[in-house]
């Protein structure tokens, strides 16, 4: 399983009714709300062994699975 598949599986555990693979404006279009976002952040922290900081909780980091994966990669490269 590659990282995108892992991410999509994690996101599906939070909201199985959202097509995270194709949505590109999850936050901006209100597809996910603040409660969903909190659950997503907690799930990403656990699944990818990172700690997303408050300053990175911006819509552009969570509007798509691709943006979330880029954020995960930035933490894995040492941004902490």
N, C-alpha and C positions, 0 to 999 in steps of 0.2 A: 504494500500500500504506500503510495507516495504521500507527500505532505498535504497536497490539496485534497486528496481523498480522505485523509485523516481529519482535516479541517471540516470538510463537508459532513462527515459522520458526527463530529462533535456538535456542529451547528444543528444538525437534524435532531439530536437529542434534546436540544433546547426548544426548537420550534420545528416540528416535523411537517407543518403545513406551509412552510415557506420554501420556495425554490431558490436556495442560496447560490446554486451553480449559475443562474442566469440573471438574478437581480443585481442592479447596479446603483440603486438609490435607496437602499434599505432604510436608512435613517431619514434622509431628505423626504422620501415619499410616505413616511410613517408606517412602513411595513413592519418595522420593529419599534418598540417603545422603550422607555427608560428601564423598565423592569426586565425586558428581554435583553437589553444591552448589559445590564448588571449580571445577568445569568450567563451571557456569552463571555464576558470578561472573566468571570470565575472559571468557566469551563476551559477557556483558552489557557489561563494561568496553570491550571492543573494538567491539562493534556499535553502542553508543550513545555512545561517546567520553566515558565517565565513569570514575571510580575509586571503587568501593565500598569504604568504610573498614571496618576490623575491627569497630568499634562498631555498625555497621548490619547485621552478619551475625547476625540473630536470626530464629528460626522464623517469626514473624509477617510478616516482610518477604519470605519465600520460600514461604509455604504455598499461594499461588495466583499465576497469571499477573497478576491484577489487583493484588495486593500488590506484585509485582515492578515493574509499570508505575508504581505510585505512588512507589516508591523511585526509579526512574529519573527521574520528574518532579521529585522533591525535589532530586536532584542537578543537574538542568538549570536549576532555579530559583535555584541558587547555593549550595546546601548542600555544603560541601566541607571 
